[in-house]
Amino acid sequence: MRAWQTAAMTSRRVLAAVAGLLLLAACSNETSSPGSTVPATTTTEAAPTTTAPATTTSTAAPTTTSTTTAPATTTTIAAVEGLGLSGDGLGDALFGADAQGVIDYVSSVLGAPTNDTGWIDPLSIGAACPGTEVRFVDWHDLYLFFSDETGYASDARHFAGFVYGPAFGATLTPFGLATDAGIDVGSTVAALRAVYPSVVVNPDDELSGPNFVLDDGLFGFLSGGGDSDTVIAFQGGTGCGE
């Protein structure tokens, strides 16, 4: 990717806990009574022996199995509205528009920025950016680029470009920014081709990796060029290093 588009990959550590199993042995004690020997007695008449039949009563309690199933919980993150992605800008903020006005507009939708460099000399950060002063403002995974000199405007601080994605965390923030046709980060290449038949897919770009370009100039990055590969980021407008 270009200099101002560097994406940080989130590393995840997997912790495993091993539980020990304790085996308990039960001991059984047996007690025996010594036998007694009675001398035999001889009589002329033997008393009849009566043996009562053994009676066995067995009562088994009925087995009742109770199963409780917790209801499934689904968490849905609402998509942000008002910031559609296009080759002309971000929602109602068009490229070439006043810089502060665009920052105020995006802030009205997303809240205060998470980072703002203020106006700086591009040479101070070693970046080949258009203009004599530039500014980078981001809202988590949405990055806006401003300059005082691009093909959109001259001698005026203005909105010049944006990058949306990839996600730094588990969820893309802001969530759900998409094109007018509903293509967003996570959409498949097959879906992209279905709604944009004229899309140009470059599966083996050595400079920026797999990418696509729409007719209006909106540019995007892909996980690969196959139908099941997905969109991982969008870029609109211009930036540094171009």
Contacts in CASP RR format, 6 or more apart in sequence:
PFRMAT RR
TARGET T0000
AUTHOR 0000-0000-0000
METHOD contacts of the structure
MODEL  1
MRAWQTAAMTSRRVLAAVAGLLLLAACSNETSSPGSTVPATTTTEAAPTT
TAPATTTSTAAPTTTSTTTAPATTTTIAAVEGLGLSGDGLGDALFGADAQ
GVIDYVSSVLGAPTNDTGWIDPLSIGAACPGTEVRFVDWHDLYLFFSDET
GYASDARHFAGFVYGPAFGATLTPFGLATDAGIDVGSTVAALRAVYPSVV
VNPDDELSGPNFVLDDGLFGFLSGGGDSDTVIAFQGGTGCGE
1 7 0 8 1.000
1 208 0 8 1.000
1 221 0 8 1.000
2 208 0 8 1.000
2 239 0 8 1.000
2 240 0 8 1.000
2 241 0 8 1.000
2 242 0 8 1.000
3 127 0 8 1.000
3 128 0 8 1.000
3 240 0 8 1.000
3 241 0 8 1.000
4 127 0 8 1.000
4 129 0 8 1.000
4 136 0 8 1.000
4 143 0 8 1.000
4 145 0 8 1.000
4 163 0 8 1.000
4 239 0 8 1.000
4 240 0 8 1.000
4 241 0 8 1.000
5 143 0 8 1.000
5 163 0 8 1.000
5 233 0 8 1.000
5 235 0 8 1.000
7 165 0 8 1.000
7 166 0 8 1.000
7 168 0 8 1.000
7 233 0 8 1.000
8 168 0 8 1.000
10 167 0 8 1.000
10 168 0 8 1.000
10 169 0 8 1.000
10 170 0 8 1.000
77 171 0 8 1.000
77 175 0 8 1.000
77 176 0 8 1.000
78 175 0 8 1.000
79 175 0 8 1.000
79 176 0 8 1.000
79 177 0 8 1.000
79 178 0 8 1.000
79 184 0 8 1.000
80 109 0 8 1.000
80 110 0 8 1.000
80 174 0 8 1.000
80 175 0 8 1.000
80 176 0 8 1.000
80 177 0 8 1.000
81 109 0 8 1.000
82 91 0 8 1.000
82 92 0 8 1.000
82 109 0 8 1.000
83 90 0 8 1.000
83 91 0 8 1.000
83 106 0 8 1.000
83 109 0 8 1.000
83 110 0 8 1.000
83 142 0 8 1.000
83 174 0 8 1.000
83 177 0 8 1.000
84 90 0 8 1.000
84 91 0 8 1.000
84 177 0 8 1.000
84 178 0 8 1.000
84 179 0 8 1.000
84 180 0 8 1.000
85 91 0 8 1.000
85 164 0 8 1.000
85 177 0 8 1.000
85 178 0 8 1.000
85 179 0 8 1.000
85 184 0 8 1.000
85 218 0 8 1.000
85 234 0 8 1.000
85 236 0 8 1.000
86 179 0 8 1.000
86 180 0 8 1.000
86 216 0 8 1.000
86 218 0 8 1.000
86 236 0 8 1.000
87 95 0 8 1.000
87 214 0 8 1.000
87 216 0 8 1.000
87 217 0 8 1.000
87 218 0 8 1.000
87 236 0 8 1.000
87 237 0 8 1.000
88 94 0 8 1.000
88 95 0 8 1.000
88 216 0 8 1.000
89 95 0 8 1.000
89 159 0 8 1.000
89 161 0 8 1.000
89 162 0 8 1.000
89 236 0 8 1.000
89 237 0 8 1.000
90 102 0 8 1.000
90 106 0 8 1.000
90 144 0 8 1.000
90 159 0 8 1.000
90 162 0 8 1.000
92 105 0 8 1.000
93 101 0 8 1.000
93 102 0 8 1.000
93 105 0 8 1.000
93 106 0 8 1.000
93 159 0 8 1.000
94 159 0 8 1.000
95 152 0 8 1.000
95 158 0 8 1.000
95 159 0 8 1.000
95 160 0 8 1.000
95 161 0 8 1.000
95 236 0 8 1.000
95 237 0 8 1.000
95 238 0 8 1.000
96 150 0 8 1.000
96 152 0 8 1.000
96 153 0 8 1.000
96 156 0 8 1.000
96 158 0 8 1.000
96 159 0 8 1.000
96 160 0 8 1.000
97 158 0 8 1.000
97 159 0 8 1.000
98 156 0 8 1.000
98 157 0 8 1.000
98 158 0 8 1.000
98 159 0 8 1.000
99 135 0 8 1.000
99 146 0 8 1.000
99 157 0 8 1.000
99 158 0 8 1.000
99 159 0 8 1.000
100 157 0 8 1.000
102 144 0 8 1.000
102 146 0 8 1.000
102 159 0 8 1.000
103 113 0 8 1.000
103 116 0 8 1.000
103 137 0 8 1.000
103 144 0 8 1.000
106 113 0 8 1.000
106 137 0 8 1.000
106 139 0 8 1.000
106 142 0 8 1.000
106 144 0 8 1.000
107 113 0 8 1.000
110 139 0 8 1.000
110 142 0 8 1.000
110 174 0 8 1.000
111 139 0 8 1.000
113 137 0 8 1.000
113 138 0 8 1.000
113 139 0 8 1.000
114 138 0 8 1.000
114 139 0 8 1.000
114 140 0 8 1.000
115 136 0 8 1.000
115 137 0 8 1.000
115 138 0 8 1.000
116 135 0 8 1.000
116 136 0 8 1.000
116 137 0 8 1.000
116 138 0 8 1.000
117 135 0 8 1.000
117 136 0 8 1.000
117 137 0 8 1.000
118 135 0 8 1.000
118 136 0 8 1.000
118 137 0 8 1.000
119 133 0 8 1.000
119 134 0 8 1.000
119 135 0 8 1.000
119 157 0 8 1.000
120 133 0 8 1.000
120 134 0 8 1.000
120 135 0 8 1.000
121 132 0 8 1.000
121 133 0 8 1.000
122 128 0 8 1.000
122 129 0 8 1.000
122 131 0 8 1.000
122 132 0 8 1.000
122 133 0 8 1.000
122 134 0 8 1.000
122 240 0 8 1.000
127 134 0 8 1.000
127 240 0 8 1.000
127 241 0 8 1.000
128 240 0 8 1.000
128 241 0 8 1.000
129 147 0 8 1.000
129 239 0 8 1.000
129 240 0 8 1.000
129 241 0 8 1.000
130 147 0 8 1.000
130 149 0 8 1.000
130 150 0 8 1.000
130 151 0 8 1.000
130 160 0 8 1.000
130 238 0 8 1.000
130 239 0 8 1.000
130 240 0 8 1.000
130 242 0 8 1.000
131 147 0 8 1.000
131 148 0 8 1.000
131 149 0 8 1.000
131 150 0 8 1.000
132 148 0 8 1.000
132 149 0 8 1.000
133 147 0 8 1.000
133 148 0 8 1.000
133 157 0 8 1.000
134 145 0 8 1.000
134 146 0 8 1.000
134 147 0 8 1.000
134 148 0 8 1.000
134 240 0 8 1.000
135 145 0 8 1.000
135 146 0 8 1.000
135 147 0 8 1.000
135 157 0 8 1.000
136 143 0 8 1.000
136 144 0 8 1.000
136 145 0 8 1.000
136 146 0 8 1.000
137 143 0 8 1.000
137 144 0 8 1.000
137 146 0 8 1.000
138 144 0 8 1.000
139 173 0 8 1.000
139 174 0 8 1.000
140 168 0 8 1.000
140 173 0 8 1.000
140 174 0 8 1.000
141 164 0 8 1.000
141 165 0 8 1.000
141 166 0 8 1.000
141 167 0 8 1.000
141 168 0 8 1.000
141 172 0 8 1.000
141 173 0 8 1.000
141 174 0 8 1.000
142 162 0 8 1.000
142 163 0 8 1.000
142 164 0 8 1.000
142 165 0 8 1.000
142 174 0 8 1.000
142 177 0 8 1.000
143 162 0 8 1.000
143 163 0 8 1.000
143 164 0 8 1.000
144 159 0 8 1.000
144 161 0 8 1.000
144 162 0 8 1.000
145 159 0 8 1.000
145 160 0 8 1.000
145 161 0 8 1.000
145 162 0 8 1.000
145 163 0 8 1.000
145 238 0 8 1.000
145 239 0 8 1.000
145 240 0 8 1.000
146 157 0 8 1.000
146 158 0 8 1.000
146 159 0 8 1.000
146 160 0 8 1.000
147 157 0 8 1.000
147 158 0 8 1.000
147 160 0 8 1.000
147 239 0 8 1.000
148 155 0 8 1.000
148 156 0 8 1.000
148 157 0 8 1.000
148 158 0 8 1.000
149 155 0 8 1.000
150 158 0 8 1.000
150 160 0 8 1.000
150 238 0 8 1.000
150 239 0 8 1.000
151 238 0 8 1.000
152 158 0 8 1.000
152 159 0 8 1.000
152 160 0 8 1.000
152 237 0 8 1.000
152 238 0 8 1.000
160 237 0 8 1.000
160 238 0 8 1.000
160 239 0 8 1.000
161 235 0 8 1.000
161 236 0 8 1.000
161 237 0 8 1.000
161 238 0 8 1.000
161 239 0 8 1.000
162 234 0 8 1.000
162 235 0 8 1.000
162 236 0 8 1.000
162 237 0 8 1.000
163 233 0 8 1.000
163 234 0 8 1.000
163 235 0 8 1.000
163 236 0 8 1.000
164 177 0 8 1.000
164 185 0 8 1.000
164 233 0 8 1.000
164 234 0 8 1.000
164 235 0 8 1.000
165 172 0 8 1.000
165 185 0 8 1.000
165 232 0 8 1.000
165 233 0 8 1.000
165 234 0 8 1.000
166 172 0 8 1.000
166 185 0 8 1.000
166 221 0 8 1.000
166 232 0 8 1.000
166 233 0 8 1.000
167 173 0 8 1.000
167 185 0 8 1.000
172 185 0 8 1.000
176 184 0 8 1.000
176 185 0 8 1.000
177 184 0 8 1.000
177 185 0 8 1.000
177 234 0 8 1.000
178 184 0 8 1.000
179 214 0 8 1.000
179 218 0 8 1.000
181 195 0 8 1.000
181 196 0 8 1.000
182 195 0 8 1.000
183 191 0 8 1.000
183 192 0 8 1.000
183 195 0 8 1.000
183 196 0 8 1.000
183 231 0 8 1.000
184 231 0 8 1.000
185 230 0 8 1.000
185 231 0 8 1.000
185 232 0 8 1.000
185 233 0 8 1.000
185 234 0 8 1.000
186 230 0 8 1.000
186 231 0 8 1.000
186 232 0 8 1.000
187 230 0 8 1.000
187 231 0 8 1.000
188 227 0 8 1.000
188 228 0 8 1.000
188 229 0 8 1.000
188 230 0 8 1.000
188 231 0 8 1.000
189 201 0 8 1.000
189 212 0 8 1.000
189 222 0 8 1.000
189 224 0 8 1.000
189 225 0 8 1.000
189 226 0 8 1.000
189 227 0 8 1.000
189 228 0 8 1.000
189 229 0 8 1.000
189 230 0 8 1.000
189 231 0 8 1.000
190 227 0 8 1.000
190 228 0 8 1.000
192 199 0 8 1.000
192 201 0 8 1.000
192 212 0 8 1.000
192 231 0 8 1.000
193 199 0 8 1.000
193 201 0 8 1.000
193 227 0 8 1.000
196 214 0 8 1.000
196 215 0 8 1.000
198 214 0 8 1.000
198 215 0 8 1.000
199 212 0 8 1.000
199 213 0 8 1.000
199 214 0 8 1.000
199 215 0 8 1.000
200 212 0 8 1.000
200 213 0 8 1.000
201 210 0 8 1.000
201 211 0 8 1.000
201 212 0 8 1.000
201 222 0 8 1.000
201 225 0 8 1.000
202 209 0 8 1.000
202 210 0 8 1.000
202 211 0 8 1.000
202 212 0 8 1.000
202 213 0 8 1.000
203 210 0 8 1.000
203 222 0 8 1.000
203 224 0 8 1.000
203 225 0 8 1.000
203 226 0 8 1.000
204 210 0 8 1.000
205 211 0 8 1.000
208 221 0 8 1.000
209 221 0 8 1.000
209 222 0 8 1.000
210 221 0 8 1.000
210 222 0 8 1.000
210 223 0 8 1.000
210 224 0 8 1.000
210 225 0 8 1.000
210 229 0 8 1.000
211 219 0 8 1.000
211 220 0 8 1.000
211 221 0 8 1.000
211 222 0 8 1.000
212 219 0 8 1.000
212 220 0 8 1.000
212 222 0 8 1.000
212 231 0 8 1.000
213 219 0 8 1.000
213 220 0 8 1.000
217 236 0 8 1.000
217 237 0 8 1.000
218 234 0 8 1.000
218 235 0 8 1.000
218 236 0 8 1.000
219 234 0 8 1.000
219 235 0 8 1.000
219 236 0 8 1.000
220 231 0 8 1.000
220 233 0 8 1.000
220 234 0 8 1.000
220 235 0 8 1.000
221 231 0 8 1.000
221 232 0 8 1.000
221 233 0 8 1.000
221 234 0 8 1.000
221 235 0 8 1.000
222 229 0 8 1.000
222 230 0 8 1.000
222 231 0 8 1.000
222 232 0 8 1.000
223 229 0 8 1.000
223 230 0 8 1.000
223 232 0 8 1.000
END
